[in-house]
């Protein structure tokens, strides 16, 4: 009797073992495999788990279920069981759900099995010890690649220490680490260019009194604990905005920056009073690092009787479905999620290390940044 002791799903462990036996000649083409009930006993698992393993093998073409003959081994035609790519990134939210779904779909089509892992470092105030425990657990898994959304909240220090044996690490969308990962691949967005094209479009549309809304800062002890950098994606974005201001002969120091404020109890102050003050500014253009922040501005504008595109200009970032749902429609920056997904899959398929892919974002102009929509 064999027992299963692994961090991979049990049905995949059983499937791998059966493939090993097929390749080793223990099970030759045409031979009848044990029944699912016998497999469950052999591997010390439930009937359902053994059945899932057989279904997986059938889907992959290793075996066939034949009426009256049971489970029969197919002729081996250079088949191999799929390898595994783990995800340290969210699978929900407008940006992440679309990005994760695209990557997972493309990996599956390339016979690479996707394992969504615990979404580490997504919420401020997350328990670093719990995150590190998950890292140590996943380090023992038989993963070909690990795909990480490397925000400042990710435990870079622990990952670097624990996961050196994993063949390939790919940081996607973010890489806010103070620790070097010379062998890692990175698929990143040029956020500086994103800030530049946002500000340039707003200025040229007549909104020249600019403000940026972005997320809260992290304290130095938290950054040190995680091995994260104080220079995050929004810092690059803001530098791009300042570049556009200089190019159009405006003082970059005139830029207003409003950050969310993380309160001692962990709650978030979105600085509503400061945003309301912005809405009354002359020719005010509001640049939101994330469409969800623009959504908040729209809500406050309704309360104060202001109209986006008329009383102030506004644009978002990431070009999520909110862009078309808001009224008037929100100008935003597309980070080209399909290109990101394609780049990740190519890297996983090739097994490359130490390679960077930079995605150049594109400004999508809609009504919210176009001056003087009000009908006279």
C-alpha positions as CSV (number, residue, x, y, z in Angstrom):
1,X,0.0,0.0,0.0
2,X,1.4,3.4,-0.9
3,X,0.6,6.6,0.9
4,X,0.6,10.1,-0.6
5,X,2.8,12.7,1.2
6,X,3.1,15.8,-0.9
7,X,2.0,19.4,-1.2
8,X,0.5,18.8,-4.7
9,X,-3.1,17.8,-5.1
10,X,-3.4,14.1,-4.4
11,X,-5.1,13.3,-7.6
12,X,-2.2,14.8,-9.6
13,X,0.3,12.8,-7.5
14,X,-1.5,9.6,-8.4
15,X,-1.6,10.6,-12.0
16,X,2.1,11.3,-12.1
17,X,2.9,7.9,-10.5
18,X,0.7,6.1,-13.1
19,X,2.5,8.0,-15.9
20,X,5.8,7.0,-14.4
21,X,4.7,3.3,-14.4
22,X,3.6,3.6,-18.0
23,X,6.9,5.1,-19.1
24,X,8.8,2.6,-17.0
25,X,7.1,-0.3,-18.7
26,X,5.0,-1.5,-15.7
27,X,1.9,-0.7,-17.6
28,X,2.2,-1.3,-21.4
29,X,-0.2,-0.1,-24.1
30,X,-3.4,-2.1,-24.1
31,X,-3.0,-3.4,-20.6
32,X,-5.9,-3.0,-18.2
33,X,-5.3,-0.8,-15.2
34,X,-6.6,-1.6,-11.7
35,X,-10.1,-0.5,-11.0
36,X,-10.7,2.9,-9.4
37,X,-11.6,1.2,-6.2
38,X,-8.4,-0.8,-6.2
39,X,-6.4,2.4,-7.0
40,X,-8.0,4.1,-4.0
41,X,-6.8,1.3,-1.8
42,X,-3.4,1.1,-3.4
43,X,-2.7,4.9,-2.9
44,X,-4.6,5.2,0.4
45,X,-6.9,7.8,-0.9
46,X,-10.7,8.2,-1.4
47,X,-12.6,6.8,-4.3
48,X,-13.3,10.3,-5.5
49,X,-9.6,11.2,-5.5
50,X,-8.6,8.1,-7.5
51,X,-11.5,8.8,-9.9
52,X,-10.2,12.4,-10.4
53,X,-6.7,11.0,-11.2
54,X,-8.1,8.7,-13.9
55,X,-10.2,11.4,-15.4
56,X,-7.2,13.6,-15.6
57,X,-5.1,10.9,-17.3
58,X,-8.0,10.2,-19.7
59,X,-8.1,13.9,-20.6
60,X,-4.4,14.0,-21.2
61,X,-4.6,10.9,-23.4
62,X,-2.7,8.4,-21.4
63,X,-5.6,6.1,-20.8
64,X,-9.1,5.3,-22.1
65,X,-12.2,4.0,-20.4
66,X,-13.6,1.2,-22.5
67,X,-17.0,-0.4,-21.8
68,X,-16.4,-4.0,-20.8
69,X,-12.6,-3.6,-20.6
70,X,-12.2,-1.0,-17.8
71,X,-9.3,1.5,-17.9
72,X,-6.9,0.7,-20.7
73,X,-3.4,2.2,-21.3
74,X,-3.1,4.1,-24.6
75,X,-0.1,3.8,-26.9
76,X,2.5,6.3,-25.7
77,X,3.2,9.0,-28.2
78,X,5.8,11.2,-26.6
79,X,3.3,12.3,-24.0
80,X,4.3,13.7,-20.7
81,X,2.3,14.9,-17.8
82,X,1.9,18.6,-17.6
83,X,4.2,20.7,-15.5
84,X,3.0,23.1,-12.9
85,X,3.1,26.9,-12.6
86,X,2.1,28.4,-9.2
87,X,0.5,31.8,-8.8
88,X,1.4,34.2,-5.9
89,X,-1.2,36.7,-7.2
90,X,-4.9,37.5,-6.8
91,X,-7.4,35.9,-9.1
92,X,-10.1,38.5,-8.2
93,X,-10.6,42.2,-8.9
94,X,-11.0,43.8,-12.3
95,X,-7.3,43.9,-13.2
96,X,-6.2,40.7,-11.6
97,X,-9.1,38.5,-12.6
98,X,-8.7,39.4,-16.2
99,X,-4.9,39.0,-16.1
100,X,-4.9,35.7,-14.1
101,X,-7.7,34.2,-16.3
102,X,-5.7,35.1,-19.5
103,X,-2.5,33.6,-18.2
104,X,-4.2,30.4,-16.9
105,X,-6.1,29.9,-20.1
106,X,-2.9,30.3,-22.2
107,X,-0.9,28.0,-19.9
108,X,-3.5,25.3,-20.1
109,X,-3.5,25.4,-23.9
110,X,0.3,24.8,-23.6
111,X,-0.1,21.8,-21.3
112,X,1.1,23.7,-18.2
113,X,-1.1,23.1,-15.2
114,X,-1.9,26.3,-13.1
115,X,-2.0,26.2,-9.3
116,X,-3.4,29.4,-7.8
117,X,-1.6,29.8,-4.4
118,X,-2.4,31.8,-1.3
119,X,-2.7,35.4,-2.4
120,X,0.3,36.7,-0.4
121,X,0.9,40.3,0.3
122,X,-2.3,41.7,-1.1
123,X,-3.7,43.5,1.9
124,X,-1.8,46.0,4.0
125,X,-1.4,44.7,7.5
126,X,-1.4,41.1,6.5
127,X,0.4,38.8,8.9
128,X,4.0,38.4,7.7
129,X,4.5,35.2,9.7
130,X,1.5,33.6,8.0
131,X,2.8,34.7,4.6
132,X,6.2,33.2,5.3
133,X,4.6,30.0,6.5
134,X,2.8,29.7,3.1
135,X,6.1,30.5,1.3
136,X,7.9,27.6,3.1
137,X,5.0,25.3,2.3
138,X,5.0,26.1,-1.4
139,X,8.8,25.9,-1.6
140,X,8.4,22.1,-1.1
141,X,6.1,21.8,-4.1
142,X,7.2,20.4,-7.4
143,X,6.7,23.7,-9.3
144,X,8.3,24.5,-12.7
145,X,7.5,28.2,-12.4
146,X,6.2,30.7,-9.9
147,X,4.3,33.8,-11.1
148,X,4.2,36.7,-8.6
149,X,2.5,40.0,-8.5
150,X,5.4,41.7,-6.7
151,X,3.8,44.6,-4.8
152,X,5.5,46.1,-1.8
153,X,3.4,43.8,0.3
154,X,4.9,40.6,-1.0
155,X,7.4,38.9,1.4
156,X,10.4,39.2,-1.0
157,X,13.0,38.4,1.7
158,X,11.4,35.1,2.7
159,X,10.8,34.1,-0.9
160,X,14.4,34.7,-1.8
161,X,15.6,32.5,1.0
162,X,13.1,29.6,0.7
163,X,12.5,29.3,-3.0
164,X,15.9,29.2,-4.6
165,X,15.3,25.6,-5.8
166,X,12.3,26.6,-8.0
167,X,13.6,26.8,-11.6
168,X,11.8,29.9,-12.7
169,X,10.4,33.0,-11.0
170,X,8.4,35.6,-13.0
171,X,7.3,38.9,-11.5
172,X,4.3,40.2,-13.3
173,X,2.9,43.8,-13.4
174,X,4.9,44.8,-10.2
175,X,8.4,44.5,-9.0
176,X,8.8,46.6,-5.8
177,X,11.6,44.7,-4.2
178,X,14.7,46.1,-2.5
179,X,16.3,42.6,-2.9
180,X,17.9,41.7,-6.2
181,X,16.5,38.7,-8.1
182,X,19.0,38.4,-11.0
183,X,17.7,35.1,-12.2
184,X,14.1,36.1,-12.2
185,X,12.1,37.2,-15.2
186,X,10.0,40.3,-15.1
187,X,7.0,41.3,-17.2
188,X,6.4,44.9,-16.2
189,X,4.5,47.9,-17.4
190,X,6.4,51.2,-18.0
191,X,4.4,53.1,-15.4
192,X,6.6,56.2,-15.9
193,X,5.4,56.3,-19.5
194,X,1.8,55.8,-18.3
195,X,2.1,58.8,-16.1
196,X,3.6,60.8,-18.9
197,X,0.9,60.1,-21.5
198,X,-1.9,60.6,-18.9
199,X,-0.6,64.1,-17.9
200,X,0.3,65.1,-21.5
201,X,-3.2,64.3,-22.7
202,X,-4.8,66.2,-19.8
203,X,-2.6,69.2,-20.3
204,X,-3.2,69.3,-24.0
205,X,-7.0,69.0,-23.4
206,X,-6.8,72.2,-21.2
207,X,-6.6,70.6,-17.8
208,X,-3.3,72.1,-16.6
209,X,-3.7,72.3,-12.9
210,X,-2.9,68.6,-12.1
211,X,-3.3,66.4,-9.1
212,X,-2.5,62.7,-8.6
213,X,-4.5,60.4,-6.3
214,X,-2.6,57.3,-5.2
215,X,-2.2,54.8,-2.5
216,X,-0.7,55.1,1.0
217,X,2.9,54.9,1.9
218,X,4.4,52.1,4.0
219,X,6.5,52.6,7.0
220,X,10.2,51.8,6.9
221,X,10.0,48.9,9.4
222,X,7.4,47.2,7.3
223,X,9.4,47.7,4.1
224,X,12.5,46.2,5.8
225,X,10.6,43.3,7.2
226,X,9.4,42.3,3.7
227,X,12.5,43.3,1.8
228,X,10.4,45.8,-0.3
229,X,11.4,49.0,-1.9
230,X,10.2,52.4,-0.9
231,X,10.1,53.2,-4.6
232,X,6.9,51.7,-5.9
233,X,5.0,51.8,-9.2
234,X,3.2,55.0,-8.4
235,X,6.5,56.7,-7.8
236,X,7.5,56.0,-11.4
237,X,4.0,57.1,-12.5
238,X,4.4,60.4,-10.7
239,X,7.9,61.0,-12.3
240,X,6.2,60.6,-15.7
241,X,3.6,63.2,-14.8
242,X,6.3,65.6,-13.7
243,X,8.1,65.0,-17.0
244,X,5.0,66.0,-18.9
245,X,4.6,69.2,-16.8
246,X,8.3,70.2,-17.5
247,X,7.8,69.5,-21.2
248,X,4.8,71.9,-21.3
249,X,6.7,74.6,-19.2
250,X,4.9,74.0,-16.0
251,X,6.6,73.7,-12.6
252,X,6.6,70.0,-11.7
253,X,6.5,71.0,-8.0
254,X,3.0,72.5,-8.7
255,X,1.7,68.9,-8.9
256,X,-0.6,68.1,-6.0
257,X,-0.2,64.5,-4.7
258,X,-2.9,63.0,-2.4
259,X,-2.2,59.6,-0.9
260,X,-4.6,57.4,0.9
261,X,-3.9,57.3,4.7
262,X,-3.6,54.0,6.5
263,X,-5.0,54.6,10.0
264,X,-3.5,52.8,13.1
265,X,-6.5,50.5,13.3
266,X,-5.8,49.3,9.7
267,X,-8.7,51.1,8.1
268,X,-8.2,53.4,5.1
269,X,-8.8,57.1,4.9
270,X,-9.4,58.0,1.3
271,X,-9.0,61.7,2.1
272,X,-12.5,62.7,0.9
273,X,-12.2,66.3,2.2
274,X,-9.0,66.8,0.2
275,X,-10.6,65.4,-2.9
276,X,-13.6,67.6,-2.6
277,X,-11.3,70.6,-2.4
278,X,-9.7,69.5,-5.6
279,X,-13.0,69.4,-7.5
280,X,-13.4,73.2,-7.1
281,X,-9.9,74.0,-8.4
282,X,-9.5,76.0,-11.6
283,X,-9.0,73.8,-14.7
284,X,-8.2,70.9,-12.4
285,X,-7.1,67.7,-13.9
286,X,-7.2,64.6,-11.6
287,X,-5.0,61.7,-12.4
288,X,-6.0,58.5,-10.5
289,X,-3.5,55.6,-10.2
290,X,-6.2,53.0,-10.6
291,X,-9.8,53.3,-12.0
292,X,-11.2,52.5,-8.6
293,X,-9.9,55.8,-7.3
294,X,-11.6,57.6,-10.2
295,X,-14.8,55.8,-9.2
296,X,-14.5,57.4,-5.7
297,X,-14.0,60.9,-7.3
298,X,-17.2,60.4,-9.4
299,X,-19.1,59.6,-6.2
300,X,-17.9,62.7,-4.5
301,X,-18.5,64.8,-7.5
302,X,-22.2,63.8,-7.6
303,X,-22.5,64.9,-3.9
304,X,-21.0,68.3,-4.7
305,X,-22.8,68.9,-7.9
306,X,-19.7,68.7,-10.1
307,X,-19.5,67.0,-13.5
308,X,-16.4,65.1,-14.8
309,X,-15.3,66.5,-18.1
310,X,-17.0,69.8,-17.4
311,X,-16.0,71.1,-14.0
312,X,-12.8,69.0,-13.9
313,X,-11.0,66.5,-16.0
314,X,-10.2,63.1,-14.8
315,X,-8.5,59.9,-16.0
316,X,-7.8,56.5,-14.4
317,X,-5.3,53.7,-14.8
318,X,-5.4,50.1,-15.9
319,X,-8.5,50.6,-18.1
320,X,-10.8,48.3,-16.2
321,X,-14.5,47.7,-17.0
322,X,-15.3,50.7,-14.8
323,X,-13.9,52.9,-17.6
324,X,-17.0,52.3,-19.8
325,X,-19.5,51.9,-17.0
326,X,-19.0,55.4,-15.4
327,X,-20.8,58.4,-16.8
328,X,-19.3,60.2,-18.6
329,X,-17.0,57.4,-19.7
330,X,-13.6,57.5,-18.0
331,X,-10.4,58.1,-19.9
332,X,-7.8,55.6,-18.7
333,X,-4.5,54.0,-19.5
334,X,-4.5,50.5,-21.0
335,X,-1.7,48.3,-19.6
336,X,-2.4,45.8,-22.4
337,X,-3.3,42.8,-20.4
338,X,-3.3,40.4,-23.4
339,X,0.3,41.3,-24.2
340,X,1.3,40.7,-20.5
341,X,-0.4,37.3,-20.6
342,X,1.2,36.3,-23.8
343,X,4.7,37.4,-22.5
344,X,4.3,35.4,-19.3
345,X,3.2,32.2,-21.2
346,X,6.2,32.5,-23.6
347,X,8.6,32.8,-20.7
348,X,7.1,29.8,-18.8
349,X,7.1,27.7,-22.0
350,X,10.7,28.6,-22.8
351,X,12.0,28.2,-19.2
352,X,13.9,31.5,-19.6
353,X,15.6,33.1,-16.6
354,X,16.8,36.7,-16.0
355,X,14.8,38.2,-18.9
356,X,12.8,41.4,-18.8
357,X,9.8,42.2,-20.9
358,X,8.5,45.8,-20.7
359,X,5.0,46.6,-21.8
360,X,4.3,50.1,-23.1
361,X,0.9,51.4,-21.9
362,X,-1.5,53.4,-24.1
363,X,-3.8,56.3,-23.2
364,X,-7.5,55.7,-24.0
365,X,-9.3,59.0,-24.4
366,X,-12.9,59.2,-23.4
367,X,-15.3,61.9,-22.3
368,X,-14.0,62.5,-18.8
369,X,-10.8,64.2,-19.9
370,X,-12.3,66.2,-22.8
371,X,-12.8,69.9,-21.9
372,X,-16.1,71.8,-22.1
373,X,-18.6,69.0,-22.6
374,X,-21.4,71.2,-21.2
375,X,-23.9,72.3,-23.8
376,X,-24.3,76.1,-23.9
